[in-house]
Amino acid sequence: IVFCLTNIGTEGSQLGVQLFSHDQRKDGAVIYDDSKTYKQIGFVIDTYWNRIIYGRQTGITSMGLRDFAATSQHPLTYMTAIAAKNDGSVFVADYASKQISRFVYNYLSNELTIPSNSVFLTSSKIQVPVDIELTYNGNYLFVCDAGSNSIKRFDMNGNLVTQFTGSGYTLNRPIFVQPRADVDEVYVIDINTAGGYSLVRFDYNGNVLGNYYNFPQGSIPSDLSERWDRTIIVPDAGLNMVHIFGGYYNYYLGSYNGSNYQNQSMFTSLGRMPTMFHYSDTHISSNTIAIDSWGPQTGFNRFLPGVDVFDLSDYYFQNDFSNETFVFSLSGRARCTFKVIRNRDNYTMLLDENVDRSAGLEQLYHINFAGYEPGTYKIIISAIPYNNADYGSYAVQPVVKEFIVNYGNVLSGNVIFNESYTVDYDETLTIEAGSYLTFNNGASLIVNGTLNVNGTTSSKVVFDFVSQNSTTKNGIKINSTININGTYYYPKGIINNAIIKNAYNGVYVDEAKLVIDNSEIFDCYYGIHLYRTNYISYSSHITNTHAYNNEFGVVMYYSRAYLSFNEFNDNWIGIGCADYSSPYFATYVDNSLPSYGYNNIYNNFIGVFAYGYSNPFISRVTCVSTGGNNIIKNNTQYELQTHTNCNIYAENNWWGSSSPSSSQFMIGSGCSLDFTPYLLSEPQIPQSAIVSPEEETFNKQFNNQLSKASNSTNIFEFTSSEKPKGFDENWPIEWKLLYARNLLRTKKYNSASKICEEVITNYPDSSLSYLALDLLHQSQIKNESKTLFSQFVKEKANKKVKKQIYGAAELLLAGGEKKNRVANLDVILEKYKNSPLIEFVLFQKFMYYLYEENNIELAKSVSEELGKQFPKSESYFDSQRHLGNDVVKPTEPLLAKNAANEETTEIPKTYELLGNYPNPFNPSTTIKYALPYSSNVELTIYDITGKVVKVFSESGQSAGYQNIVWFGDSQQGSRVSSGVYLYRFKATSIDGSNKVFEKTAKMLMLK
């Protein structure tokens, strides 16, 4: 039985803990084992109501809680401490009356009575009694007298036997006293001259017997008790923990964290005067801090830092692992305790040994693991300086070091990490179902090898990182490929049925593979953070995972992954794709069969965000159906937002209504979005697509070609003089790239590459050339043809004309370099200076310094440069977020109506109407044109009858490549119907040459 006094209360007149005193320096509770009934009787002093509350352990003749109120004879004005004997005697110290009273408990009536000799000590013998304790045999009562700053010992007749203020340590203001059980010694907690707290051990005559302990800053001891094994326990209301000291050798063991209640008053009470023939009634605190039993809620959760009196170095394994060898050195003779605990089955103690170690020598300590099961073991070493001549001369705090031993590379049970844990490049770490891993102090799980998390639906593995740490970026970190003496090691993480919480990066993956399934990730900054996974040939897979209450559910940089059957909600951004990141919202299938997404993205600020040459493939329902059947709805700002050359297919999804509005989307500069056809209800089965006649022809040709090749291992190879059947050079760029994407899916990598190279070469000014670059890179990475991609990019880079697409290709190539990346980025910075591409070059440089070099200062410098050149860019804001600066999150980054041209740096030589994309379209299309001179532009849209639908006028547009976005609305703002529309483009130069250019084209809106 333990009394823990808090401010939590009950209602009405019921006796409850809200009635208890909560003065943190009162010894307010005591328990004794009644020699008549063998039941434990508990007493609590309640200074607020001036009474004693008491009750008997449940069992025979249990009568519940009772109370003893103040009387004129015993006013109980201001009680400070209580003590009890097993004969029923109860002693109460009163601060105001300066006396100690004696009561008697009647076990038959369950009442506290007043004997005739109830006043045990008066103010003539004591001044300020702040604590009282009985000796083990009940023959003496110790009084901590703050009035005389002394410890007094009285016999049971009230006679003063001894009094001391200390020799070797002089008491300043003693507040708690605890006599030892079987030796003539006493512990005292004293408020020292520095205003802190010290624990000191004396003999009965006041001679100090050992070095005293100074408690940490912020400590407020609230009691002092002794366990049956002579362990000393000190509850600490200030730090909300319990400090534990070993009684046999007088050394500090550690500290145990309490609950989350701050500054709660915690009192322990140990059984007094045990009857030796009834052993189970002795020292009931073993039910409280069961150090040696190591139950699931006990053990060392926190260690206090000690003075640097000696060093404990790390341990190493012998080759056969027959022994675990610990190496440590001492600067002075010390006593050490070794504990080995199996972190499974409620912690089983395997070894508990006390040893002396000599000074100044390297010490080897062997622990034999032979016959132990693979799993997690905790090894604790505690040591203090040991020198009899120095007793009492100085304050010491011992050093405690804890080791987590992963025997057999298996983690299990409840494990607490106070520093990061690393899985080496040639190791596989397996974490068993039901494990609970806690990472304190910004620690991480660092995986350079392989991680297998084997949770189950009913017994998940929990990773608790306690709190986000933007400095250490704590979380599960799966690092990049490692080359050891010419051998490549490929880290990967396979996480099944896990709960990941309170991390900066729930899971961070750097150029490695992640497979995560049936997991939850919440209260993180980045739920899943993929970095540079574009540059490896195998894909990451995220399935059946719920990411919520994060800043980002998933964020990707230079990465792609397959996402299906996931749920992303209540994040700032559900899925973020930046800098060449193109995930597939679909289940991965290694054939031409349909695959669907079934992702549910809702109640985020932005559902899906794509930025900087990123092309998330949410779905396309013609050709071979990929993706679709996703739910993207009820996101506060936009369901989907894009900026800077992103081309997105998002057909056959549910957008929250049967008629989605263009206001649900933000389509930025150089971007396109195709979200029709869309689902008319939430998906249960795939919906039928609306396919144009031209697309039907294309589909038949492609599918026929696939069926002919299905039994062949030959790839589609063609040159300018020989093309495969079914491919039409006259197709629009969009269809060519759809063809290439499906070739990529069916592993016809060379053929897909040929098409993409042709689009980039022939249409460098088209926004679709960026999609072609993305698909080309995917094809050649999958085909492990990095050299061919490099050759193609370098050939384009050497051309005299600096096309923006060529710079984007150079940047994509530079990201895959292991060496000289910064030098290559600097070359691109110089070559394309003053162009919009520089924003993304600087951001890649920033990410390299921060995540690969861990050079925060250089990363800050690059972020500052981003802020100077692109002060309102998403890249600048993003860099600040990565540095831990909680900047205001822009809702529409860089979405100016007349954004600077981002496709090319040269001025066109002639006027040209470049067409619109997408076509057919819904709800918007982008009409692009070229201006060789500064011009006034007029764009008029007509319906098929020749009626004017809408007119756009742009005065004084600068020379270059420009565009106008039409959102399918009339001049009056109403939505137009499906059908064919004409648009007439007219440009008039304003440089004095009076050049006029006019051209008309056709487009199709489909709903």
N, C-alpha and C positions, 0 to 999 in steps of 0.2 A: 504494500500500500504506500502510495506516495501522494502527498498533497502538493498541488501546483496552483499557486494563488494568482489569479488573473483578474481582469476587469470584466470578464464575460459574466453575464448574470442570468437569472431566471425571473419569472414574473410573480406577482402577488406576494403573499406572505410566506411562500415556501422558503425553507432554508436553502440557500444556494451560494455559489461562490462569489456572487456580487456582494454578499454581506461580509466577506472576509477582508481582513486588512490587506492592503497592497503597498504598505511601506516596505521598500525593498531591503531594508536592513533589519528586519525583525525575524527572529527564529520562530516562526508562527505555527509550526506543526510538530507533533511528536506521536510516535506509535510505541506501544509496549505490548508484550506478549503476556496475557494474563495467566498466572500460574494455576488458577483454579479451573478455568474453562478451556485453556489452550487456544483462545481466540485473541486476535489482535484488536486492540482498542486504540482508536485514533482521537487525538485532541487538537483543536485548532483555536488559536486566540483571535478574537474579532474585536479590534480596538474601536471600530466605528460604532458598534452597538454595545461596547463594553461588556462582552460576554465571552464564554468559552463554549465552543460547539464540539460535540463529541459523538462518537458512534462506534458500534461494535461490528466486527467482521460478520458478514452474512453467514448464517448457520444456526446452531442451536440457540433458542431464545433470543433471536435477533430482534431488536426493538428500534432499529433505524436511528436517525440523527436526533440528538437532544441538545439542549442548550442550558447553560448555567449563567444567569444574569447577575449583574453587580448587586451587592447589598450594602447596607450601611456599615456592616462589619467588614466587608471586603468590597470596597468601591470599585476595584479594577479600573482605576482611572486611565492608565496608559500602559498596557501590558507590552512587554518587549520580548519575552522568551518563555518557553514552557518545557518541562522535563518530567519524565514519569518512570516509576519503578514497577516491577512486575507484581509487587504486593498491593498495588492499587494507589500508592502515594503519587500525587501529582503536584509539582512545584511550579509556581508562576511568579515571574519577576515583573515588578511594576515600576516604571520609570518615574512616575509622578510622586507616588507615595514613598519611593525609595525603600521598598521592602520586598521580601520574598514570602509568599504565602504557600501553605501546604493544604491540599484537599485530598479526599479519599474517594476512590471510585468503588461503588457497591455493585458487584457483578450480578447479584440476585435481582436488584431492582433497576439495574442499568441507570443509576443516578450518581451524580457527583455531589458528595456531601462535605459539610464543614466540620472538622473535628474541633475539640476543645482547644488544642494547641495549634491553631491554624496559622498564626504568624510565626514563620520559621526564622527570618532574619529581618532586623529593623535598620533604620538609617544610622544607628550607632555603629554598625559594622560594615555597611556598604553605602556608597554614595550614588553612583549612577549604574545600576545593573542593566547591561545591554544584552548579555547572553548568559545562560546557565547550562551546564551539562553534568550528568551523573557519570561516575566512573563505571567501568564494566561490572564490578562486583556490587555496586550500589552503596559503598561505604562512604563515599565522599561526593560533595557537590562543588564543582568549580564555578566560580562567578567571574565574569569579565566585567571589571569595574572601570568604566570610562571616566568616572570622577577622579579616581586616584591613578588612572593609567596603569593599572596593575591587574594581575591574575591572583585571585584568592581561592584557597581550598578550605572547605568547612567539613567537619564530620557531621553525622546525622543528628547530633545534639545541638548543632548550630555553633560549635566552637571553631574559631579560626585556627587552622593547623599551619598553613604556610601562606606567604604573600610574596610576590616578586614582581619586579619591573624589568628583569632580564640582565644577564651578565654575558657579554660578548655581542649582544644585541639589546639595545635599550628600547623598550616599548614607548611609542609615541602616543597612540590612541587605539588601544585594542578594542575590537568589536565582536570577535567570535573566538570561542575556545572549544577544544575537543580533546579530552583525555584519551590516551591510548588504551587498548583493550586489555593487554596482558603484560605491559611493562609500565614502569613509573615514568611516563613521558606524556607530554601534552603539546598539541598544536595550537597555534594562535594566529589569527589574521589581524594584522595591525595596519592602521593608516599611517604610513611612514612620513618622515619629515618633508619628502618631496611631494606629498599629496596623493601618492599612489598607494597600492596595497601590496603587502608582503605576507608570505606564509613562513612562519618560523617554528622550529621544534625545540622544546626545552625539556629538561628533567624537572622533577617536582620542586627543586630548589631554585629554578630559574636560570640554570646554566644552559647556554645555547648548545645544541648537539649537532648541528649540521648547517651547511650553507643555506641561506634563506632564498626564497623565490620571489621575484618581483613580478606581479601580474601585468599583462599587456596594457597599453594605453586604452582607455575606454572601459576597462573592467570595473564592475561594481559587484564584489562578492556578496551573496545573499544568505549563505549558510556555510557550515563546515561539518562534515560527517565522516565517519570511518566505517568501512565495509568489514565483513567477517575475515577477509584475508589481509586486513590492515591497509587496504587501499584507501587513500584519502580522496574524498570527493568534494569539490567546491563548485556549487552553482554560481553562475555569473550572469546577473540580470542585465548588466551593461552590454555585454557582447552576446547575450542570449545563447549561452553554451554551458557545458559542464566541464571543468578541468579535473583531470585525474592524475593522482600521484601514487607511485608504488610505495607501499609501506615498508616492505622488507629491506629495500636498499635506499629508500628516501630519494627516489628520482621521479622526474616528470614523465608520464606516459603519453599524454596527448589530451585532446579536447574534443568534445562531442557537440555538434550543433543542435540547438533546440528548435522549436517551431518558428514560424515566421512572425510571431508576435514580438514586437520590439519592446525592450525594457520591461518585460513581464517579470514579476517577482516569482522566483522559483525556490522552493524549499525542499530539501531532502530530509528524511527522518530515518534513523536507523534504530533497529530494535535495541532496547536497553535491557540489561540484566537477563540474558537468556537462561532458561533452565536447561542445564546441560543434558538432562535425561530426555529432553524433547528437542532434539537438535534442529528440527525443521523450523522452529520458531526463532532462530537466532538471526540477527542482523538482516532484517528484511530488505535492506537496500539492494541485495543481490537480485531482487526482482526489478530493480530500476535501471542500474547501469551494469548489465551482466557482461562485463568485459570478456570473461573467459568463455562464456557460452556463445557469444557472437550470433545473436539472433538477427532476424532480418532488419530490425529497426535499431540495432546497436552497432557498436564498432566505432572506429575513428573516422569521422567525416571531415575533420579539419585539424590541422596541426598548427600550433603557434610557432612563429620563428624564434629560434634560440640565438644566443650570442655565438659568435664564431670561435668557439673554443677548440673545435677540431673539424676535420673534413671527412666526409663520407663520399668516396668516389663511386662511380657506377660499377656494376657487377659484370662478369663475363661468364660464358658457359664453357665447360670442358667439352671436347669434341663429341664424346659419346653421351653427353648430357646425363651421366650417371650421378653427377653432383652439380649443384648450383654453387658457384664460388663467388663470394663477396670480397671485395678488396677495399679496405679503408685505412686511413692513417689517423693517429691521435697526436695532438700536441701535448697531452699530459695524460697521466693515468686516469682511466675512466671505467665506470661500470656500464655494461651494455646489456640490453635485453633484445633477444631475437624472437619474433613471433612469425609463424608461417600459417596462413589461413587459406583454405580452399574456398574460392569465391563461388560456391555452389552449395545447394542444400542448406541454406540458412547459415552459411559460413561454418565450416568445420575446422576447429583448431588442430593443426598437425604438430606444431612444435611451439613450446614456450620455455625459453631457457635464459637464465641470468649468468653472465660470465664477466670476469675481470680481464681487461686487456692492458698490456704494458705500454709504456710511453714511447713515442717517436719511431715505431717500427711499422712497416706495412703489415697489416693483419689479414690473414686468410681465414675465412670461416666457411666450412663446407656443410651444405644441407643436401642430404641424399633424397633424390626424387624417384629412385628406383621403385617400380611397381605402382606409381601414382598414375591416375588417368589423365589424359590430355585435358587441359582446361586452364582456367585463370587462377593464379595464386597471388596472394598479397604477402609481401615480406616486409616487416617493420623492424627497424633498428632504432633504439633509443639509447642515448649515452649521456652521462654527465661527468665532469671532472671529479676526481676522487683523491682527496688528500686530507688526512685527519688534521694536520697542523694548520690547515687553512680554514677549518670549520668556523663559520660565523664571520669571516673577515671580509667577505664580499658576496654580492648577490649574483646568482647564476640562473640561467635558463638553459636547459639541455637542448641538444640538437636531436631532432627526430627526422628520420628519412624513411620514406615508403617506396617500395619497389613493386611494380606490377609485373609478374612473371607469366608470360604466355607460353606455358609448357605444351609442346605439341602444336603450336600455332592455332589454338582454339581458345576463344574467349567465351565465358559463360557466367551467368549469375549477375550480381550487382557489382559493377566495377566503377571506382571513382578515379579519375585521372586529374592530377594537379599540374601536369605538364603534357605536352603533345606526345602521342604514341605513333611510332613509325613502323610501317610494314616494308621491309627491305625489298629490293628489286627482284630477288630470287626466292621470295617467300609468298605463301598464300595464307592469309588470315581468314579463319572461319569463325563466325559469330553464331552461337547457338540460339535457338528459339527461346523467347522469354527473358533474354538478357536485358539488363538496364544499365546503360553506360552513361555516366555523368562526367562532363569535361569542365573543370573549373579554370579560372584564371586565363580565359581566352585560349585554352588548349584546343588542339585539333587531332583528328585521326588522319594521318598522312599515309597515303598508299602509293608506294613506288613499285609494288608488285601486284598481287591480286587480292581482291576483297570479295568474300562470299558471305552474304548476310542471309541466314537461313531461318527467318521468321516464318510463322504460320498464321493463318487467319485468326486462330484463337489464341495464339501466343506470339505476339509481335516482338520485334527487337526495338528497343527505345534508345535513341541517341539524344541526350539532353545536354545542350551546350550552355545552359544556364542563362546567358545573356549575349546579345550581339556585340562583337568587338571589332570595330572598323579598323583598328590598328593591326591586330593579328589575323583578321579575316577568318575567324574560327569556323570550323565545320569539318565535313568529310572532304578531304582533298585527294583527288586521284590525279597524279602527276603525269608528265609527258614521257615519251619513249626515252629509254636510257641506253647508251652505247657503252658497254663495258668490255674493253679489250677486243673490239671488233664484233662482239655479240650484242644484238639488239634485244632489249626486254620491253615488252609492251604492257604497261599497266592497264588494268581494267577493274571495274566494279560491278558486281552482280548483287543487287539489293532486292530482296523479296520480303514483303510484309514487314516493313519498318515504319517507325514513327520518328521523325526528325524535327527537332524544334529548338528555338532560341539561338540559332546560329546566324552569323553574318552570311555565309554561304552554306545553305543546307547541304548541298552536294556541289562541289566545284570539280570540273573535269577539264584538264589541260591536255589537249592532243592525245586523248585516250578514249576508251570505249566505256560507256555506261549502259547497263541494262537495269532498269528499275521497274518494279511491278508491285501492284497492290500495296502502296505505301501512302503515308500522310506526311506532308511537310507544311509547317505553319510557324508563325511568329519569327520568321527569318527576314533578312533584307532581300537576299536572292534565294528563292526556294531551290532552284536548280540553275547552276551557272555553267554553261558550256563555252569553252574557249579553244579556238583553233582545232576543232575536230574536223574541219574541212580537209585537213592535210593528212588524214589517215584513210586507208582504203575501206575500213569497216565502219558501220554506222552505229550510233547510239539509239536505244529504244526506250521510250517512256510510255508505259501502259498502266491503265487502271490506277492511276495515282491522283491523289487529291491534294492540291496546293492552295492554301488559303491564308488570309491574314498576313501576307508577305508584302513587301514593296513590289517585287516581281515574282510571279509564279514560276516562270521559266524565263531566263534571259540567255541570248546566244550572241557571241562575237566570233566571226569567221568560222561558223559552225552550222551543222545540219543534224537533224535527228528525225526519227519516225515517232509521231505522237498519236495515240489512239485510246479511246475509252477513258480519257482523263477528265478531271473536273478542276477548273480554275475559277475561283470566286473570291471576292472581297480582297483583291490585291490592288495596288495602284495600276499596274499593267499585268494583264493575265499572261500573255506571251509576248516577249520582246525580241525582235530580230534586228540586229544591227551589224553593219559592215560585212557584207557578203554572207549573210546567214539565211539559208533557204530550207527550212524544215518541211517535211511532208506530214500533213494532217491525215495520216492513214496508217493502217497496219502494213508492216513490211511483208510482201509476198514475193517469192523468187520465181515469178512466172507472169503470164499475161492475164491472169484472172483478176476480176475486180477486187478492190480492197477499200474499206471505208474507215472514216475517222471516228465518229461518235464521240467527239470531245464536247464537253459542256463548259462554255466560257461565259460567265454571267456575273453581274454585280461588281465588276471591276470598274475603275475609273476609265481605262481604255482596255478594250478586249484584246485586240491584236495590234501591235505596233511594229511597222517595218520601216527601216531607215538605212540609207546608204548602200545602194546596190544589193539589197536583200529581196529575195523572191519567194516568200513562203507559198508553197503549193497547197492550198486549202482543199481544192477539188477541181476536177475537170471531168464532165460526165460523158463526153464523146470519146471516140477512139476506145482505149481501154480505161474503164472508169477507175479513177484513183481519188481517194479522199471523199469528201462530202458526208452528208448526214451528220454534220456538226451542228451544235446549238450555240449560237453566238448572239446573246440578247441582253437587254437591260443593263448594259454598261453605260456609266454615267455620261461620259463625254462623247465617245465614239465606239461603235462596235469594232471598227477597223480604221486605222490611221496610217498613212504612208507619206514618205518624203524622200526625194533624191533618187530617181532612177530605179524604182521598184515596180515590178510587173507581177500582178497577183491574179491568179485564177481562184475564184471562190464560189463555184457553182454548186447548186443542189444542197444548200444549207438552210437552216431555219434561223431567221433574223428577228424573231419575236412577233412577227405579224405576217399575214398573207400578202401584204403589199408594203414591203420595206421602202423607207424614204431615203432619198439621197443625203438627207441631213444626218443619217446614222454613220456616214462615212466621211473621212477627210482624205482627199486624194491630192498629194503634194506635187511639187514641180518634177516634171519628167517621169511621172508615175502613171500607171493604169490599173484599173480594177474591173474584173469581169465577174459579176455575182449573179448573172441570170443564165439559166433558169434557177429559181429559188424554190425551196419547199413551201408548201401551203399549210403545213402543220408540223408539229414536232416530229422528228424522224422515229419511225419504228422499223420500216423497211425502206430500201432505196427507192426514190421516186423516179418516174420517167422523165427523160430529158426532152426539151424541144430542140430539134436539130434542123438546121437549114438544109435545103437540097444540095448545096455545094459541099457541106460537111458530110452529108450522107455518102457522096461519091468518094470523098477523102477517106472516110472510115472503112468503106468496102475495100479500097485499094490497100490500105494499111493492114487490115485484118487478113486479107488474102495473102499478103506478103509474109505475115507472121505465120500463118498456117503452113505455108510451103517450107518455111525455115524451121518449123518446130522440131523436126527430127534431124536437124543438121547442126553440126558444131561450127560450120563456117560462118564467119562474120560477114556482114554486108560490106564489101569493098567496092568502091566506084571511083572513077576519075572523071575529068571533064568530058571525056569521050565515051564513057560507059557508065550508065546510071541504072540502078535496080528498077525492075518493073514496079509500077505503082507510085514512084516518086515523080512529081511534076515540078519542073523548074519555074513554072509560071504561078505556082501557088503564092499567096501572100506570105510575108515573113512569118506571121503568127502560125500559119499552118505548117510551115517548114520546121519551126521549132517544136510544135506539138509532135510532129513525126520524130524529130530527134529525141525528144523526151521519152517517147515510148520505145525507141530503139535502145536508149540508155537503160530503161527498166528491164528489157529482155536481154541485157548484156551484150548488145551489139555496139560496143563502145567505139570502135574505129569508125563505123558508119555515122554514128551520132556526132562524133568529133568533126568529120568532114563537113556535115551540114552546118554546124555551128561556126566553123572557120570561114565557110563561104559567106554566111550572113555578116560576120564581123568585117570581112574584107570588102564586101560589096555595099554594105549599108552602115558605115561607121557612124553616121549622124542620126541613125534611128535609135529611139529609146529601147527598142527591142534588141539592139546589139548587146546591151548589158545582160539581158536574159540569156542571149547566145553565149556570152562569156562565162556566165555561171554554169550553164549546161556543159560547155566545153571542159571546164575545170573538173566538174563532177565526173565526166566520162574518162578523162585521162588519169584522175586519181584512182577511180575504181579499176581502171585497166593497168594501174601502176606504171603509167607512161609520163612521169613527171618531166623527163628529159624532152619529150615531144612538145609538151605544153611550154616548157621554157624556151625551146627553139622558136615556136610560133610567136610568143610574146616578144622575144628579143628582135625577131625580124620586123615586127610592127613598130617596136620602139625605135628602131634605127631609121625609120622613114623621116623625111624632112618635115612633113606636116605633123604638127602635134595635135592629134585628135584626143579628145577627152577619154574616149573608150580605150585608147592605147595606154594612157596613164593609169586608168583603172585596172587594166590587165597587168601592168608593171607592179602596181601595188599589191594585187592578189598574188603575184609570183613572189614578191619580196616577203610576204607573210609566211611562206613555207621555208624560208632560209633558216638554218640553224646557226650559221656563222655569217658575220658581216651584215646582219639585218639593218642595223642602225646606219651603216655606211650606205647601203642601197637605198634606204629611205631618204637619206640626205641628198642623194643624187636626184631622186624623184622630186623632192622639195625644190631643188634649184631649177630643175627642168620645167616644172609646171607652176612656178611661183606666180602669184596673183591670180590663180584660177581656183574655182570652187573645190577642186580635187584636194587641195592642200589641207583642208579641214580633216579629211579622212587619213591623210598621210600622218599628220600630227597626232591624231588619235591613236593610230596603230603604234606609233612611237611611244606614246604615253602608256599604253597597255603593256608594251614590251618591258619598259622600265619598271612598272609597278608589279606585274605578276610574274615575269620571268627573271628579272634581275633583282627584284625586291629592293630597288633603289628609290626610296620615297622622295628624296630631294630632287633627283633628276625628273621623276614623274611630275612633281609639283611645278618644276620649271617649264616642262612642256605644256602642262595645263594652263599656266599663266600665258604662254604664247598663244594657245588656242583662244583664251579670253581676249587677247589683244586683237587678233585677226578676225575671230568669229564670235563676238561677245554674246550673241543671242542664239548660238547654234546648239542643237541637241548634243553634239559631241562635247562642247565645253561644259554644259550642265552635267552630262554623264561623267566626265572626268572628275568633276567636283564631288559627285556622289560617291565615286570609287575612293576618293580621298577621305570620305567620312564627313564631308560638309553637306549638311541637309539643306541644299539650296531649294529655292522655290521651283517647283516642277512646272515647266512650260506646258501649256495645253495645246498649243499649235506652233511647234517650233519652226521658224523660218518659212512660214507659209504666206509670204507676201504675194500680192496679186501678180506683180510683174517681177518674179524672181529672176536673178541673173541666170543667163544661159549656162547650163551645166553639162552640155554635151560636147562642146567644141570650143576652141579658143580662136579659130580663124574666122574672118568675115567672108560670107558667101559672095560669089562674083556676080550672080544673077538672082532676080526674083524667082521664087519657086513656091508653089503650093505643095506641101509634102504629104498631104492626106490626113486622115483622122484614124485614131486608134483608141479603143478597139472598134471594130466595125464588122459585124453588128455590135450594138452596145446597149447597155442599160445599167445604171441610170445616166452615166456620163460618158463623154468621149472627148479626147484632146485633139484639136485641129492645129497642125504645125505648119509653119511657113518660114521662108528665108527672105531676109531683107538685106540687099547689098548697100543700101543707103538708109539714113534716118528717114522715117516715113510716117505719114498718117495712114492708119489701117481701118478698113471697114469690112466687117464680116456679116453677111445677111443670110439668114436661114429661112427657107421656103418649104411649105408642104407640097405634096405632089400636084396640087391644083394651081400652084404659083402664088398662094397667099403668104404674105410675110408673117413669119412666126416670131422671130427675134432678131434684133440688130445689135451688134457689138461695135463700138467705136473706140479706137485707141489713137490718141494724138501724140505725135512726136516720139514714136518708138525708135530706139536706137538700132543701128545696123547689127545683124546677127541672126541667130536662129531663135524664133519666138513661138509662142503657142497661146491659144485661147481654149478654155475648157467650157463645154456646153453641158449643163446638167439636165437636159431634156425638158426644159421649162419654156413657157411662152413669155412674151414681153410683159404680160400681166402677172406672171409668177405661177400660173397653173401648169400642171403636168400635161405633156402632150401624149397622144396615143401612139400605139405601135404603127410602124409604116415606114415608107421611103421618104427621105427628106433631101433637099438640095441645099448646098451652101455656096454662096458666091463671095470670093475673096477679092478685094480691091485694095491696092497699095499705091500711094502717091508720094514720091520723094519730096523732101523739104530742104534739099541742099542747093536748090537753084537750077537743077537739071530738068525738073518737071517730068521725071520718068513716071509712067503709069503702068501698072500691071493688074490684069484681071483674069480670073479663072474660076470655073464652076465645077463642083464635084458632087458625088452622091453618097449618101450614108443610110443605114438601116437601123431603126430602133426596134428591138424585140422585147416584149414583156412576157 
